Amino acid sequence: MKLVKIKELLDAEVLCCEDILDMDIKAVCGSDLLSDVLAYTDVHALLLTGLINLQVIRTAELVDLSAICFVRGKKPDNSIITIAGKMNLPLLCTRYHMYEACGKLFLAGLACGEKVIREQ
């Protein structure tokens, strides 16, 4: 699904990188635990989070996430938006809570962005 379609589904505001919203997003991860994002999130996923600090941007860089959408109407400060812009990492924000945002994207057909871990 195109990121621009996700923007519409979540009635999201684009904070940076509006010119690259035509990218494909194949999976979504919703988490406020960055350790879980590092351990379980697939590359090129969209991250839904309520965290608005620099660690979220650095985690996205490490995991190679495609975009971040901040939930509950939260917005990072301008310094974080500037860093994300330099990294070509689209940032969006939505008024929806994590549960609602995940549900909307799930119903629209987006897959869970978690690596599957199976016991052997």
Backbone as CSV, one residue per row, in Angstrom:
resi,resn,N_x,N_y,N_z,CA_x,CA_y,CA_z,C_x,C_y,C_z
1,MET,0.853,-1.172,0.000,0.000,0.000,0.000,0.902,1.240,0.000
2,LYS,0.521,2.208,-0.762,1.282,3.456,-0.824,1.139,4.223,0.499
3,LEU,2.216,4.882,0.874,2.203,5.665,2.111,1.169,6.783,2.030
4,VAL,0.934,7.316,0.855,-0.070,8.359,0.708,-1.460,7.828,1.049
5,LYS,-1.746,6.561,0.738,-3.028,5.938,1.094,-3.130,5.765,2.616
6,ILE,-2.009,5.380,3.241,-1.978,5.260,4.696,-2.247,6.614,5.340
7,LYS,-1.658,7.655,4.784,-1.898,9.020,5.270,-3.397,9.324,5.254
8,GLU,-4.066,8.942,4.168,-5.504,9.185,4.054,-6.291,8.353,5.059
9,LEU,-5.950,7.075,5.191,-6.667,6.183,6.111,-6.578,6.671,7.557
10,LEU,-5.421,7.212,7.918,-5.199,7.654,9.295,-5.458,9.146,9.484
11,ASP,-5.919,9.802,8.403,-6.142,11.251,8.447,-4.909,11.926,9.073
12,ALA,-3.746,11.546,8.567,-2.476,11.962,9.167,-1.937,13.239,8.549
13,GLU,-1.196,13.949,9.355,-0.457,15.129,8.912,0.962,14.687,8.566
14,VAL,1.486,15.169,7.460,2.853,14.854,7.066,3.775,15.915,7.667
15,LEU,4.784,15.448,8.422,5.719,16.367,9.074,6.962,16.614,8.233
16,CYS,7.345,15.632,7.424,8.485,15.812,6.517,8.449,14.754,5.419
17,CYS,9.156,15.024,4.350,9.318,14.107,3.209,8.016,13.853,2.459
18,GLU,7.203,14.864,2.337,5.931,14.710,1.632,6.128,14.314,0.173
19,ASP,7.273,14.616,-0.383,7.537,14.323,-1.787,7.805,12.843,-2.069
20,ILE,7.943,12.014,-1.031,8.200,10.586,-1.261,7.103,9.694,-0.678
21,LEU,5.897,10.203,-0.596,4.781,9.427,-0.060,4.267,8.376,-1.031
22,ASP,4.855,8.295,-2.209,4.427,7.281,-3.161,5.116,5.936,-2.920
23,MET,5.902,5.832,-1.851,6.596,4.569,-1.550,5.607,3.501,-1.105
24,ASP,5.963,2.247,-1.371,5.138,1.119,-0.952,5.469,0.720,0.476
25,ILE,4.439,0.494,1.262,4.574,-0.023,2.623,3.900,-1.394,2.620
26,LYS,4.641,-2.412,3.010,4.110,-3.777,2.980,3.735,-4.297,4.361
27,ALA,4.225,-3.639,5.418,3.970,-4.120,6.777,3.979,-2.950,7.751
28,VAL,3.317,-3.166,8.884,3.210,-2.146,9.926,3.554,-2.762,11.266
29,CYS,4.228,-1.981,12.103,4.513,-2.384,13.477,4.030,-1.275,14.396
30,GLY,3.319,-1.629,15.434,2.882,-0.658,16.426,3.566,-0.967,17.746
31,SER,4.420,-0.055,18.227,5.133,-0.319,19.471,5.698,0.956,20.075
32,ASP,5.726,0.983,21.401,6.431,2.033,22.140,7.672,1.466,22.815
33,LEU,7.951,0.206,22.603,9.152,-0.427,23.156,10.188,-0.558,22.048
34,LEU,11.199,0.290,22.086,12.192,0.283,21.017,12.980,-1.014,20.980
35,SER,13.119,-1.679,22.112,13.803,-2.971,22.107,13.002,-3.990,21.287
36,ASP,11.680,-3.930,21.347,10.850,-4.816,20.522,10.962,-4.453,19.046
37,VAL,11.028,-3.181,18.748,11.189,-2.752,17.358,12.506,-3.300,16.809
38,LEU,13.575,-3.193,17.586,14.880,-3.706,17.160,14.864,-5.221,16.977
39,ALA,14.193,-5.909,17.864,14.232,-7.376,17.850,13.265,-8.007,16.852
40,TYR,12.119,-7.393,16.623,11.059,-8.099,15.920,10.529,-7.442,14.656
41,THR,10.932,-6.233,14.348,10.319,-5.531,13.224,11.044,-5.809,11.919
42,ASP,10.251,-6.068,10.888,10.800,-6.267,9.551,11.326,-4.949,8.991
43,VAL,12.297,-5.054,8.101,12.798,-3.861,7.425,11.717,-3.327,6.496
44,HIS,11.806,-2.060,6.206,10.901,-1.350,5.296,9.459,-1.318,5.780
45,ALA,9.250,-1.436,7.074,7.906,-1.353,7.640,7.613,0.086,8.065
46,LEU,6.357,0.357,8.311,5.908,1.599,8.915,5.817,1.353,10.418
47,LEU,6.369,2.256,11.204,6.270,2.159,12.659,5.221,3.131,13.160
48,LEU,4.266,2.623,13.927,3.316,3.457,14.661,3.794,3.513,16.092
49,THR,3.967,4.712,16.629,4.487,4.845,17.985,4.012,6.134,18.632
50,GLY,4.035,6.140,19.954,3.736,7.341,20.719,4.995,8.019,21.218
51,LEU,6.146,7.447,20.926,7.420,8.027,21.358,7.857,9.103,20.374
52,ILE,8.298,10.236,20.877,8.668,11.345,19.993,10.097,11.814,20.247
53,ASN,10.970,10.907,20.623,12.349,11.302,20.908,13.300,10.871,19.792
54,LEU,14.540,11.305,19.894,15.542,11.012,18.881,15.833,9.521,18.767
55,GLN,15.674,8.774,19.838,15.939,7.338,19.801,15.036,6.622,18.797
56,VAL,13.838,7.123,18.601,12.926,6.517,17.626,13.506,6.658,16.214
57,ILE,14.064,7.815,15.921,14.656,8.056,14.603,15.884,7.173,14.415
58,ARG,16.707,7.074,15.427,17.913,6.239,15.342,17.548,4.752,15.230
59,THR,16.514,4.340,15.919,16.046,2.953,15.811,15.534,2.682,14.395
60,ALA,14.800,3.614,13.847,14.310,3.469,12.472,15.471,3.327,11.498
61,GLU,16.532,4.059,11.758,17.716,3.979,10.902,18.378,2.608,11.010
62,LEU,18.485,2.093,12.229,19.107,0.780,12.439,18.314,-0.354,11.804
63,VAL,17.008,-0.292,11.924,16.144,-1.368,11.444,15.792,-1.182,9.962
64,ASP,16.083,-0.020,9.426,15.766,0.330,8.040,14.256,0.393,7.817
65,LEU,13.581,1.133,8.711,12.151,1.364,8.560,11.902,2.341,7.417
66,SER,10.737,2.263,6.814,10.403,3.150,5.702,9.813,4.476,6.153
67,ALA,9.070,4.461,7.259,8.397,5.674,7.722,7.953,5.480,9.170
68,ILE,7.636,6.601,9.819,7.123,6.587,11.187,5.856,7.423,11.230
69,CYS,4.849,6.916,11.933,3.637,7.689,12.187,3.436,7.763,13.694
70,PHE,3.404,8.973,14.215,3.200,9.189,15.643,1.700,9.209,15.930
71,VAL,1.291,8.494,16.959,-0.124,8.364,17.305,-0.505,9.347,18.410
72,ARG,-1.802,9.412,18.691,-2.365,10.263,19.743,-2.064,11.755,19.546
73,GLY,-1.844,12.170,18.306,-1.600,13.584,18.015,-0.250,14.105,18.454
74,LYS,0.643,13.211,18.837,1.974,13.638,19.288,2.821,14.069,18.107
75,LYS,3.654,15.087,18.335,4.571,15.574,17.308,5.939,15.791,17.941
76,PRO,6.985,15.319,17.268,8.336,15.576,17.778,8.710,17.040,17.545
77,ASP,9.770,17.477,18.204,10.200,18.862,17.990,10.891,19.006,16.635
78,ASN,11.109,20.243,16.252,11.640,20.538,14.916,13.008,19.932,14.655
79,SER,13.835,19.790,15.681,15.168,19.216,15.461,15.061,17.756,15.006
80,ILE,14.128,17.027,15.551,13.923,15.626,15.161,13.333,15.549,13.754
81,ILE,12.412,16.431,13.434,11.832,16.472,12.094,12.913,16.782,11.061
82,THR,13.806,17.693,11.392,14.904,18.050,10.488,15.827,16.867,10.241
83,ILE,16.180,16.136,11.289,17.049,14.959,11.139,16.378,13.911,10.265
84,ALA,15.105,13.646,10.508,14.374,12.665,9.699,14.325,13.107,8.235
85,GLY,14.130,14.384,8.017,14.103,14.900,6.651,15.417,14.673,5.922
86,LYS,16.528,14.880,6.620,17.849,14.646,6.025,18.069,13.169,5.717
87,MET,17.392,12.298,6.457,17.507,10.846,6.250,16.486,10.337,5.231
88,ASN,15.653,11.215,4.701,14.546,10.812,3.818,13.637,9.799,4.503
89,LEU,13.343,10.060,5.759,12.458,9.215,6.562,11.153,9.970,6.789
90,PRO,10.103,9.630,6.062,8.839,10.344,6.244,8.301,10.199,7.669
91,LEU,7.864,11.319,8.207,7.221,11.353,9.518,5.802,11.858,9.340
92,LEU,4.868,11.139,9.961,3.474,11.538,9.946,2.970,11.553,11.380
93,CYS,1.840,12.187,11.607,1.201,12.070,12.920,-0.309,11.987,12.715
94,THR,-0.941,11.203,13.568,-2.379,10.998,13.507,-2.982,11.209,14.892
95,ARG,-4.210,11.611,14.920,-4.912,11.801,16.192,-5.365,10.473,16.795
96,TYR,-5.388,9.420,15.969,-5.858,8.126,16.447,-4.900,7.527,17.479
97,HIS,-5.467,6.766,18.401,-4.660,6.008,19.352,-4.036,4.821,18.630
98,MET,-3.039,4.224,19.222,-2.319,3.104,18.607,-3.285,1.994,18.181
99,TYR,-4.173,1.617,19.080,-5.118,0.533,18.811,-5.960,0.828,17.565
100,GLU,-6.498,2.054,17.502,-7.329,2.436,16.366,-6.528,2.471,15.065
101,ALA,-5.337,3.042,15.111,-4.498,3.165,13.918,-4.110,1.782,13.391
102,CYS,-3.698,0.897,14.296,-3.353,-0.469,13.881,-4.562,-1.168,13.273
103,GLY,-5.709,-1.010,13.892,-6.926,-1.640,13.395,-7.311,-1.152,12.016
104,LYS,-7.237,0.142,11.789,-7.560,0.697,10.478,-6.639,0.136,9.397
105,LEU,-5.346,0.052,9.700,-4.391,-0.445,8.705,-4.536,-1.945,8.498
106,PHE,-4.845,-2.678,9.563,-5.087,-4.117,9.436,-6.302,-4.376,8.550
107,LEU,-7.376,-3.655,8.801,-8.594,-3.825,7.997,-8.380,-3.434,6.538
108,ALA,-7.427,-2.539,6.303,-7.116,-2.123,4.930,-6.212,-3.126,4.216
109,GLY,-5.755,-4.152,4.954,-4.989,-5.209,4.316,-3.500,-5.213,4.555
110,LEU,-3.001,-4.318,5.403,-1.564,-4.316,5.680,-1.203,-5.414,6.673
111,ALA,-0.075,-6.048,6.429,0.388,-7.154,7.270,1.068,-6.634,8.527
112,CYS,1.155,-7.516,9.489,1.907,-7.242,10.711,3.378,-7.174,10.337
113,GLY,4.082,-6.191,10.846,5.488,-5.999,10.506,6.442,-6.654,11.464
114,GLU,6.038,-7.748,12.083,6.914,-8.439,13.029,7.487,-9.690,12.396
115,LYS,8.743,-9.923,12.675,9.367,-11.180,12.256,8.705,-12.299,13.025
116,VAL,8.454,-13.382,12.368,7.836,-14.535,13.021,8.910,-15.356,13.704
117,ILE,8.735,-15.561,14.988,9.696,-16.364,15.751,8.989,-17.639,16.152
118,ARG,9.546,-18.745,15.747,8.949,-20.047,16.054,9.882,-20.841,16.955
119,GLU,9.278,-21.533,17.895,10.076,-22.409,18.759,10.468,-23.649,17.966
120,GLN,11.648,-24.119,18.195,12.123,-25.290,17.463,11.986,-26.543,18.288
